Amino acid sequence: MNKKILAVAVAAAFAVPAIAAADTTLYGQVNFEVQSLDGDIDTGSYGSRIGVKGSEDLGGGLKGIWQVEGSITLSDPSDANWNRNTFVGLNGGFGTVIGGRYDHPYKIASLPFRNFGDTLVDSTAGSGSKGGNFRAQSFLRSSGVVAYVSPSMSGFQVLAAVVPFTDDNGDGQTPFSLAATYKQGPVYLTLAYEDMEDAGLDYETALVGGTYKIGGLTAGVMYEQKETQSTNEETARWLIPVTYDLNSNWTLRGAVQMDDPDAGDDATDFALGAQYKFSKRTETYFNVVTRDDNETTDFGLGVRHKF
């Protein structure tokens, strides 16, 4: 009850319509990580965020939905930015249609392969890091998006987005992102494709992958190929994440990333980590990552609380 009262207060502060207040929820997470970056000590606050979301029953199985979410930095809380998923839309038997700022379907399809999320390992701030460590090469969230998410059809789901309505090349094409996923029991499978040539990003990329869970073990493999249009250079990536739940408190994680670019040297990066959950909301973790292409090794020790 207190959480919903606070959420209503936050919603009012940001001029969110009062009509949504009855089904409004405040949520977020705070994350603080002490890091050793090639021997230098630093801190990070990856994925720290706060958000307000809600829905309104419009009758006939139709709902109005909305969300406002921003990032925060624990080293400087004044450095807040409402730059995360922020949208308004409709949900019903047809699926979900939204407009605003939202993760690309390509990114959403790749999330099950990102087992070091919101840590130094998959950030772009580590020593000698390159974009998209231990995650998809395209990991975008854009403004001005119109997106559609289908209902689950026996585990099968389709996601599509126009991102955004731009045509930087003047050829009448609109950037878009597509994904198809299948999730049933222990199996997750996905195909995704994205063309960002006309969004000033000059590339197209595709991925295929799957994960399988047996007992406490979840293992996956993802193959991705990204082509830069202006140079016709391609980078192929294999990502193999493994997660093992020892018990309700301890989880072990590992991942291997192998990049094969047309330009530059091949690289194989490794990451290992352990996570201890004090509760469903509070955890601590320790990770180590070696980046083969830059011959660096980084460490991170963090605490995360979700609310």
CORKA-V235957 format. One record per residue. N is the residue number from 0. RES is the residue in one small letter. OMEGA is omega in degrees with one decimal (none if undefined). Layout:
BEGIN
n={N/N}
res={RES/RES}
omega={OMEGA/OMEGA}
END
This chain:
BEGIN
n={0/1/2/3/4/5/6/7/8/9/10/11/12/13/14/15/16/17/18/19/20/21/22/23/24/25/26/27/28/29/30/31/32/33/34/35/36/37/38/39/40/41/42/43/44/45/46/47/48/49/50/51/52/53/54/55/56/57/58/59/60/61/62/63/64/65/66/67/68/69/70/71/72/73/74/75/76/77/78/79/80/81/82/83/84/85/86/87/88/89/90/91/92/93/94/95/96/97/98/99/100/101/102/103/104/105/106/107/108/109/110/111/112/113/114/115/116/117/118/119/120/121/122/123/124/125/126/127/128/129/130/131/132/133/134/135/136/137/138/139/140/141/142/143/144/145/146/147/148/149/150/151/152/153/154/155/156/157/158/159/160/161/162/163/164/165/166/167/168/169/170/171/172/173/174/175/176/177/178/179/180/181/182/183/184/185/186/187/188/189/190/191/192/193/194/195/196/197/198/199/200/201/202/203/204/205/206/207/208/209/210/211/212/213/214/215/216/217/218/219/220/221/222/223/224/225/226/227/228/229/230/231/232/233/234/235/236/237/238/239/240/241/242/243/244/245/246/247/248/249/250/251/252/253/254/255/256/257/258/259/260/261/262/263/264/265/266/267/268/269/270/271/272/273/274/275/276/277/278/279/280/281/282/283/284/285/286/287/288/289/290/291/292/293/294/295/296/297/298/299/300/301/302/303/304/305/306}
res={m/n/k/k/i/l/a/v/a/v/a/a/a/f/a/v/p/a/i/a/a/a/d/t/t/l/y/g/q/v/n/f/e/v/q/s/l/d/g/d/i/d/t/g/s/y/g/s/r/i/g/v/k/g/s/e/d/l/g/g/g/l/k/g/i/w/q/v/e/g/s/i/t/l/s/d/p/s/d/a/n/w/n/r/n/t/f/v/g/l/n/g/g/f/g/t/v/i/g/g/r/y/d/h/p/y/k/i/a/s/l/p/f/r/n/f/g/d/t/l/v/d/s/t/a/g/s/g/s/k/g/g/n/f/r/a/q/s/f/l/r/s/s/g/v/v/a/y/v/s/p/s/m/s/g/f/q/v/l/a/a/v/v/p/f/t/d/d/n/g/d/g/q/t/p/f/s/l/a/a/t/y/k/q/g/p/v/y/l/t/l/a/y/e/d/m/e/d/a/g/l/d/y/e/t/a/l/v/g/g/t/y/k/i/g/g/l/t/a/g/v/m/y/e/q/k/e/t/q/s/t/n/e/e/t/a/r/w/l/i/p/v/t/y/d/l/n/s/n/w/t/l/r/g/a/v/q/m/d/d/p/d/a/g/d/d/a/t/d/f/a/l/g/a/q/y/k/f/s/k/r/t/e/t/y/f/n/v/v/t/r/d/d/n/e/t/t/d/f/g/l/g/v/r/h/k/f}
omega={179.3/179.9/-179.7/177.4/178.2/179.3/178.0/179.3/178.0/179.1/179.6/-179.1/179.6/175.2/173.9/-176.3/-178.5/-178.1/-178.9/-170.3/-176.5/180.0/-177.4/-179.2/172.7/-178.1/175.2/174.7/173.9/-172.2/179.3/-175.1/172.2/-169.6/167.3/-176.7/-178.2/176.5/179.0/-178.9/179.0/176.3/177.2/-178.6/-171.8/174.7/176.6/-173.0/174.6/-177.2/174.7/179.2/-178.8/178.8/176.7/176.9/-178.2/180.0/177.8/-179.2/-178.1/177.4/167.5/-177.7/178.0/179.7/173.3/-174.8/179.8/179.2/176.5/179.0/-174.5/177.6/177.2/-176.5/178.6/179.7/179.7/-177.4/179.5/-171.7/-179.0/-175.2/-177.3/-169.7/170.8/-177.9/-179.6/178.4/178.8/-179.7/179.5/-175.1/-177.4/174.8/-178.9/173.2/-180.0/177.5/-170.8/175.0/175.5/174.6/177.9/178.5/-178.8/-179.1/-176.3/-174.2/179.6/178.9/-175.7/-173.9/173.8/-175.0/176.6/173.5/177.0/-173.6/-175.9/177.6/174.0/-175.7/179.9/178.6/179.2/-175.4/174.1/-175.8/173.8/176.1/175.5/173.9/-179.1/179.4/172.2/-173.7/-166.2/167.8/-174.4/173.3/178.8/-176.6/165.1/-172.1/177.1/174.9/-177.7/170.3/177.2/179.8/-175.8/178.6/-178.4/-177.5/179.2/177.3/-179.6/179.2/167.7/-166.0/-23.8/177.3/178.1/178.1/-174.6/-178.4/177.3/-177.6/176.6/179.9/179.1/177.6/-179.5/179.7/-177.0/175.4/171.6/-178.6/175.7/179.3/-179.1/-178.9/-177.4/-171.9/170.4/178.9/179.7/168.3/179.3/179.5/-178.6/178.3/-178.1/-176.3/-176.0/175.6/179.7/-178.3/165.8/176.3/166.3/-173.7/-179.4/178.0/172.7/-179.1/179.0/174.1/178.2/-179.1/175.9/-174.0/178.6/-175.6/172.7/180.0/-178.8/173.4/179.5/174.4/-176.2/176.8/-177.1/-179.2/174.1/-171.1/-174.1/-177.1/-175.5/177.9/-178.4/171.9/175.6/180.0/167.3/176.4/-177.9/177.9/176.9/178.2/-179.4/176.4/178.9/177.8/-177.0/-178.5/-172.4/173.9/175.8/-178.0/174.2/178.1/173.8/177.5/-180.0/-179.8/-179.9/-178.5/172.8/179.4/-179.6/-176.0/171.0/-179.7/174.6/-178.9/-178.7/175.1/175.5/179.5/176.1/-176.8/177.3/-179.1/173.8/-180.0/177.3/-174.3/-173.9/-178.5/170.4/-175.7/175.3/-178.5/172.5/-178.2/173.6/-177.1/-170.7/-174.8/179.7/178.9/177.8/175.4/-178.5/179.2/176.2/176.5/-173.7/174.1/-179.7/173.7/177.8/178.3/none}
END
